[in-house]
Amino acid sequence: MSERLETLKKARERMIEDRDTHAKVLAAPFDRDKAERARNKFIEIQVLIDALDRAIGGEGASR
């Protein structure tokens, strides 16, 4: 596995951990302010995970 692909996969794993943290806030008893911030961060991180998935797929296709 190339160093670039390995780096992308590690970054993806880290972002999944961060996303899970925000999902736990969303699953907790409702607090409007916390839920709104967690929702926004969750969406932001999910977009990043999707971009990492595309980059990982691109690395596999280029080999």
N, C-alpha and C positions, 0 to 999 in steps of 0.2 A: 504494500500500500504506500502511495506517495505521501510525503510529509504534508503536502497541501491538503490532500484528502483526509488525512488523520487529524489535522488541525480543524478542518470544517466539521468533522464528526464530533470532536471534543467540544467545539463551540455550540453545536446543536444540543448535545447532552446538557451542557451548562444552562442553556436557555430553557430547556424543558424543566430543569430543577427550579429556575426562577419563575416560570409560568405556574408550576404546581403551587408555589408559595402564594401566588395571587389567587389561584383557584380555591385554596383553603379559606382565604378571606371572604371570597364570594359565597362559599358554602356555610360560613358561620352565621350566627344570628345577625339579622339585618342592622347595619349602621350606615345610613345614607352616605356620609362623607367617605368612610373607608371603602364602601362598596363601589362608589363611583371611581375613586382612584384605582382600586384593584381592577375594575373592569377595563379602564383605559390602558393600564399597564399590561393586562392579560392580552388585549387585542394587539397592542404594539409588539409584544414578545412573540405572539403567534405569527404575525406578519414576518418577523425576522426568522422564525423557525421555517416558515414556508420558503423564504428566500434561501436559507441554508440548504434546504432539501433540493431546491433547483440547482444550486451550486454543486452539491454533492453528486446529483444526477449528471450534471455537465462534466464533472471530472471523470466519472465512470465512462461516459460516452466518448470522451476524447482519448481514451487509452486504447 
